[in-house]
């Protein structure tokens, strides 16, 4: 009986180890892949318009006149998108500069102990999953606290009315 039990546990351990190894391999394989939209990042508007026109041509079989018109439309769209992207990028940089200036002004006001607490708070906020938590979690927690406080108030009012 002992031999069967030892054999079973050994087999179970080996199978768990092989499953864990397969999962590690699959994670390594996904890191080497490019993002699906990475081919569009460093392209000029002309290249993007040509790519989109060619892709549509394969599906829809354009005539030469249609191909030229579709290319012109795609080029116009790609140029507008590029301009909007650049504008958003400038706006983001301006916002970052404003936030940095605001934070520096705040740090000038704080005492050394408060500065240390602030640095710890910032470090905790930027931990793993920072983007995933986002405003939604804070909002849900706020809503939950608000509901709980309303429930407590409603319970108190019903108790006071009953007595």
Backbone bond lengths (Angstrom), bond angles and torsions (degrees), N, CA, C in turn:
res aa  C-N    CA-C-N  psi(-1)  N-CA   C-N-CA  omega(-1)  CA-C   N-CA-C  phi
1 X - - - 1.454 - - 1.518 110.65 -
2 X 1.354 116.01 -41.58 1.460 119.96 179.51 1.525 110.98 -62.05
3 X 1.322 116.55 -40.43 1.455 120.36 -179.02 1.529 110.96 -63.02
4 X 1.301 117.16 -40.18 1.463 120.92 179.70 1.522 110.03 -66.55
5 X 1.335 116.36 -41.58 1.460 121.21 179.37 1.525 110.89 -64.55
6 X 1.323 117.30 -45.34 1.469 121.12 178.59 1.524 110.39 -63.70
7 X 1.317 117.06 -43.12 1.458 121.02 178.52 1.536 110.48 -62.05
8 X 1.312 117.26 -42.91 1.465 121.35 179.62 1.526 111.60 -63.89
9 X 1.324 117.74 -44.30 1.461 121.06 178.80 1.523 111.36 -65.49
10 X 1.317 116.85 -39.15 1.465 120.52 177.89 1.525 110.15 -63.62
11 X 1.310 116.58 -46.12 1.465 121.05 178.62 1.527 110.65 -61.09
12 X 1.326 116.53 -42.16 1.459 121.18 179.15 1.534 110.76 -63.12
13 X 1.317 117.22 -43.71 1.469 121.02 178.44 1.512 112.48 -62.41
14 X 1.318 116.42 -42.93 1.467 120.36 179.58 1.523 110.61 -65.13
15 X 1.332 116.82 -40.79 1.469 118.79 -179.89 1.522 111.09 -65.92
16 X 1.346 118.17 -40.14 1.463 119.99 176.51 1.524 111.78 -63.13
17 X 1.325 116.47 -40.12 1.460 120.13 179.59 1.527 110.87 -64.55
18 X 1.322 117.03 -39.59 1.474 119.09 -179.89 1.522 111.08 -70.10
19 X 1.324 118.12 -35.96 1.467 120.67 177.25 1.526 109.91 -65.25
20 X 1.322 116.73 -43.34 1.463 120.32 179.39 1.517 110.25 -62.57
21 X 1.322 117.51 -39.47 1.453 121.16 179.53 1.518 110.81 -64.89
22 X 1.316 118.54 -39.30 1.458 121.84 179.01 1.513 110.89 -63.89
23 X 1.318 117.76 -39.59 1.456 121.16 179.96 1.520 110.72 -66.02
24 X 1.319 117.98 -40.06 1.461 120.90 177.79 1.524 109.76 -63.13
25 X 1.333 117.33 -41.87 1.459 120.48 178.88 1.518 111.04 -62.72
26 X 1.338 117.39 -40.75 1.456 119.68 -178.60 1.525 110.54 -67.05
27 X 1.327 118.28 -34.47 1.466 120.56 177.17 1.523 109.92 -66.66
28 X 1.319 117.51 -41.57 1.462 120.67 178.80 1.518 111.11 -62.56
29 X 1.311 117.51 -38.32 1.457 120.71 -178.28 1.518 112.11 -67.72
30 X 1.316 119.06 -32.43 1.460 120.50 -178.69 1.518 111.95 -75.43
31 X 1.328 117.48 -24.60 1.463 119.26 -178.91 1.520 112.21 -69.42
32 X 1.297 117.94 -27.33 1.456 120.48 -178.36 1.517 113.81 -78.89
33 X 1.331 116.98 -14.72 1.458 120.32 -176.67 1.518 110.39 -78.97
34 X 1.316 114.83 148.68 1.454 120.29 177.84 1.516 109.80 -86.37
35 X 1.302 114.61 156.02 1.456 119.85 175.35 1.523 108.45 -66.95
36 X 1.335 118.33 143.55 1.467 120.36 -176.36 1.527 113.96 -56.70
37 X 1.307 118.32 -29.95 1.457 120.72 -178.10 1.535 113.04 -98.14
38 X 1.323 117.60 7.33 1.463 120.23 -177.25 1.524 112.32 -65.57
39 X 1.315 118.08 -22.62 1.459 120.35 179.62 1.525 111.92 -70.05
40 X 1.339 118.38 -17.14 1.456 121.90 -176.51 1.525 113.33 -95.82
41 X 1.317 117.77 -12.50 1.461 121.27 -169.32 1.522 112.99 -64.03
42 X 1.287 118.55 -50.54 1.464 121.32 -173.41 1.531 112.98 -103.16
43 X 1.290 117.43 27.50 1.460 120.93 -179.38 1.524 110.32 -95.42
44 X 1.321 115.57 150.61 1.463 120.83 174.46 1.524 108.38 -79.82
45 X 1.322 117.67 161.64 1.464 119.29 177.76 1.529 112.73 -57.86
46 X 1.333 116.91 -34.74 1.464 120.24 179.11 1.525 111.02 -64.55
47 X 1.327 115.92 -43.34 1.461 120.01 179.42 1.529 111.34 -65.49
48 X 1.331 115.98 -41.19 1.458 119.83 178.74 1.521 111.08 -63.46
49 X 1.335 116.50 -43.44 1.471 120.61 179.49 1.524 110.32 -62.97
50 X 1.327 116.92 -41.11 1.459 120.40 179.59 1.527 111.27 -65.57
51 X 1.332 116.82 -42.26 1.463 120.56 178.84 1.534 110.86 -61.34
52 X 1.340 115.27 -46.50 1.456 119.09 -178.25 1.538 111.31 -66.01
53 X 1.322 116.11 -40.47 1.463 120.36 178.73 1.523 110.59 -63.27
54 X 1.316 117.38 -44.01 1.465 120.88 179.41 1.530 111.39 -63.19
55 X 1.340 116.30 -41.33 1.454 120.18 179.51 1.540 110.75 -62.95
56 X 1.326 115.72 -44.15 1.469 119.40 178.36 1.528 111.90 -67.20
57 X 1.333 115.74 -36.33 1.464 120.16 -179.69 1.526 111.04 -62.86
58 X 1.328 116.93 -38.40 1.468 119.82 178.24 1.517 111.30 -61.35
59 X 1.328 116.22 -37.98 1.461 119.66 -177.49 1.529 112.39 -82.58
60 X 1.330 117.29 -40.44 1.463 120.80 -169.93 1.524 114.60 -104.35
61 X 1.332 118.27 -9.92 1.468 122.61 177.66 1.533 111.73 55.15
62 X 1.327 116.27 69.38 1.468 121.90 -178.78 1.525 111.66 -71.76
63 X 1.328 115.72 155.49 1.460 120.87 166.92 1.528 105.80 -82.56
64 X 1.323 117.10 171.06 1.469 119.95 -179.15 1.528 111.57 -62.92
65 X 1.320 117.39 -40.09 1.469 120.72 179.43 1.527 110.31 -64.32
66 X 1.331 116.11 -43.11 1.468 119.84 178.56 1.525 110.71 -64.61
67 X 1.325 115.10 -39.14 1.457 119.96 -178.65 1.530 110.51 -61.33
68 X 1.341 116.47 -42.13 1.464 120.45 179.39 1.525 110.73 -65.83
69 X 1.330 116.87 -41.32 1.463 120.28 179.69 1.529 111.64 -66.40
70 X 1.321 116.02 -42.77 1.466 120.64 179.70 1.520 110.01 -65.31
71 X 1.342 117.19 -40.69 1.458 120.74 177.43 1.525 110.30 -60.99
72 X 1.335 117.37 -44.69 1.465 120.71 179.74 1.529 110.84 -60.91
73 X 1.315 116.39 -42.45 1.465 120.67 178.60 1.528 110.97 -65.05
74 X 1.320 116.60 -45.59 1.467 120.85 178.97 1.528 111.52 -63.91
75 X 1.326 116.76 -37.16 1.462 120.88 178.71 1.522 110.65 -64.84
76 X 1.326 115.53 -45.62 1.465 120.01 178.70 1.529 110.38 -59.76
77 X 1.312 116.75 -45.70 1.464 121.87 179.52 1.525 111.41 -62.80
78 X 1.321 116.77 -43.94 1.467 120.92 -178.91 1.523 110.92 -64.90
79 X 1.330 117.58 -39.04 1.468 120.50 178.06 1.522 111.13 -65.38
80 X 1.342 116.66 -41.68 1.461 120.06 177.96 1.521 111.03 -63.95
81 X 1.324 116.44 -41.21 1.460 120.21 178.94 1.526 111.30 -64.49
82 X 1.319 115.92 -39.44 1.464 119.97 179.13 1.531 110.57 -63.41
83 X 1.347 116.16 -42.30 1.463 120.19 177.69 1.524 111.39 -62.54
84 X 1.335 116.53 -45.36 1.463 119.86 178.89 1.520 111.19 -62.42
85 X 1.338 116.71 -38.98 1.456 120.63 178.06 1.525 110.59 -61.64
86 X 1.313 116.47 -45.56 1.468 120.24 179.30 1.530 111.53 -63.07
87 X 1.338 116.39 -40.69 1.464 119.87 178.21 1.522 111.17 -63.35
88 X 1.332 116.77 -44.13 1.469 119.91 177.98 1.516 111.32 -62.39
89 X 1.328 115.55 -38.40 1.460 119.61 179.82 1.532 110.55 -63.67
90 X 1.335 116.87 -42.08 1.464 120.66 177.65 1.521 111.12 -65.13
91 X 1.334 116.62 -41.61 1.465 120.31 178.51 1.519 111.20 -62.40
92 X 1.330 116.96 -41.46 1.460 120.73 178.58 1.524 111.07 -63.44
93 X 1.316 116.97 -41.82 1.462 120.08 178.21 1.530 110.65 -63.41
94 X 1.331 116.48 -41.32 1.466 120.00 178.37 1.526 110.41 -63.21
95 X 1.345 116.89 -41.80 1.467 119.99 177.57 1.511 111.30 -62.76
96 X 1.334 116.67 -41.82 1.461 119.92 178.88 1.521 110.85 -61.61
97 X 1.330 116.01 -43.02 1.468 119.70 178.67 1.527 110.91 -62.79
98 X 1.325 117.28 -41.28 1.463 120.97 178.19 1.524 111.13 -62.52
99 X 1.330 116.08 -43.58 1.458 119.52 179.21 1.523 111.71 -64.62
100 X 1.326 116.13 -41.28 1.474 119.33 178.02 1.518 111.23 -62.33
101 X 1.334 116.46 -44.01 1.465 120.48 179.68 1.526 110.18 -63.53
102 X 1.310 116.90 -42.58 1.461 121.21 178.92 1.524 110.61 -62.42
103 X 1.328 116.56 -43.82 1.469 120.30 179.44 1.525 110.96 -64.81
104 X 1.327 117.33 -39.95 1.469 120.18 177.76 1.525 111.30 -63.96
105 X 1.339 116.35 -40.10 1.461 119.76 177.03 1.524 110.99 -62.94
106 X 1.343 116.15 -40.54 1.457 120.39 178.43 1.523 110.54 -64.17
107 X 1.320 116.63 -42.70 1.469 119.99 -179.07 1.524 111.81 -65.35
108 X 1.325 117.90 -28.19 1.464 120.71 177.19 1.525 110.93 -67.03
109 X 1.330 116.12 -30.40 1.457 121.54 -177.02 1.530 111.54 -80.55
110 X 1.336 117.29 -33.36 1.462 121.89 -171.84 1.523 112.68 -74.63
111 X 1.336 114.72 154.68 1.464 121.38 173.55 1.524 107.75 -78.41
112 X 1.333 118.46 166.47 1.468 120.26 179.32 1.536 112.99 -58.44
113 X 1.345 117.92 -37.71 1.462 120.04 178.61 1.526 110.65 -66.07
114 X 1.330 115.93 -42.09 1.459 120.28 179.24 1.530 110.83 -66.45
115 X 1.341 116.43 -36.22 1.466 119.88 176.97 1.521 110.74 -61.41
116 X 1.338 115.48 -41.86 1.456 120.12 -179.89 1.540 110.38 -64.36
117 X 1.327 116.40 -43.31 1.463 120.13 177.18 1.529 110.90 -61.84
118 X 1.314 116.42 -40.32 1.462 121.10 -179.87 1.527 110.46 -65.17
119 X 1.334 117.55 -42.25 1.460 120.47 179.11 1.526 110.51 -63.23
120 X 1.337 117.27 -39.78 1.468 120.52 177.39 1.518 110.92 -64.59
121 X 1.331 116.83 -40.86 1.464 120.85 178.65 1.524 110.45 -62.26
122 X 1.326 117.50 -43.93 1.461 121.56 179.68 1.525 110.09 -64.04
123 X 1.340 116.73 -42.24 1.461 120.35 179.58 1.528 110.83 -63.04
124 X 1.330 117.81 -38.92 1.470 120.92 178.89 1.521 111.07 -68.76
125 X 1.321 116.76 -37.49 1.463 120.32 -179.92 1.516 111.93 -66.57
126 X 1.322 116.88 -30.39 1.464 120.06 -177.10 1.518 112.34 -94.43
127 X 1.313 117.62 14.76 1.456 121.69 -179.39 1.515 111.47 -69.52
128 X 1.337 116.35 -173.79 1.461 120.00 -179.35 1.523 111.08 -61.37
129 X 1.300 115.61 137.73 1.450 120.84 179.31 1.514 113.81 80.64
130 X 1.335 117.25 15.98 1.476 120.54 -177.46 1.515 110.78 -58.67
131 X 1.307 117.97 -48.31 1.460 121.43 -178.54 1.532 111.00 -69.71
132 X 1.324 116.33 -33.46 1.456 119.25 -177.63 1.528 110.77 -68.38
133 X 1.343 116.25 -37.41 1.466 118.58 179.94 1.510 109.17 -64.88
134 X 1.303 115.75 -56.27 1.456 121.88 175.89 1.507 114.97 51.92
135 X 1.301 114.92 -162.28 1.452 121.10 -176.70 1.514 111.48 -77.17
136 X 1.309 117.78 -25.14 1.448 120.77 -177.23 1.512 112.74 -60.09
137 X 1.344 116.06 -43.79 1.456 118.86 -179.25 1.518 110.45 -66.67
138 X 1.324 116.26 -43.49 1.457 118.99 178.89 1.521 110.05 -61.14
139 X 1.318 116.08 -40.11 1.462 120.22 -179.54 1.524 110.26 -65.96
140 X 1.334 116.87 -44.22 1.454 119.75 178.63 1.516 110.98 -60.83
141 X 1.345 116.77 -43.18 1.455 119.83 179.03 1.522 110.49 -63.32
142 X 1.316 116.68 -40.54 1.457 120.99 179.12 1.522 109.91 -62.99
143 X 1.330 116.00 -45.78 1.459 120.21 179.12 1.523 110.98 -61.52
144 X 1.342 116.15 -42.03 1.456 120.42 -179.85 1.520 109.79 -62.66
145 X 1.334 117.77 -45.96 1.463 121.15 179.25 1.520 110.90 -62.66
146 X 1.324 115.10 -38.76 1.460 118.91 179.39 1.525 110.86 -65.16
147 X 1.338 117.27 -43.36 1.455 120.96 178.25 1.523 111.17 -63.19
148 X 1.355 116.06 -42.66 1.457 119.75 180.00 1.520 110.85 -62.49
149 X 1.341 116.92 -41.61 1.456 119.22 179.81 1.525 110.49 -66.74
150 X 1.335 118.18 -36.32 1.466 120.92 177.09 1.521 110.63 -66.41
151 X 1.343 116.46 -39.14 1.455 119.77 178.42 1.517 111.24 -63.88
152 X 1.336 116.93 -41.39 1.457 121.19 178.59 1.524 109.57 -63.48
153 X 1.317 117.00 -43.95 1.468 120.93 179.49 1.520 110.21 -63.62
154 X 1.337 117.42 -43.30 1.467 119.89 -179.43 1.528 110.80 -66.29
155 X 1.335 118.19 -36.87 1.462 121.20 176.83 1.526 110.52 -64.86
156 X 1.337 116.48 -41.86 1.471 120.52 179.03 1.510 110.90 -63.89
157 X 1.325 117.27 -41.59 1.463 119.99 -179.72 1.515 111.45 -67.42
158 X 1.347 117.50 -39.41 1.466 118.97 177.75 1.517 110.87 -66.55
159 X 1.315 118.46 -37.89 1.466 121.88 177.71 1.533 110.66 -65.26
160 X 1.342 116.08 -41.66 1.458 118.51 -179.34 1.519 111.05 -69.28
161 X 1.325 116.69 -32.98 1.464 119.84 178.10 1.518 111.03 -70.60
162 X 1.323 116.92 -35.06 1.465 121.08 -178.89 1.525 111.81 -71.70
163 X 1.316 116.73 -30.32 1.468 118.89 -177.21 1.500 113.08 -92.74
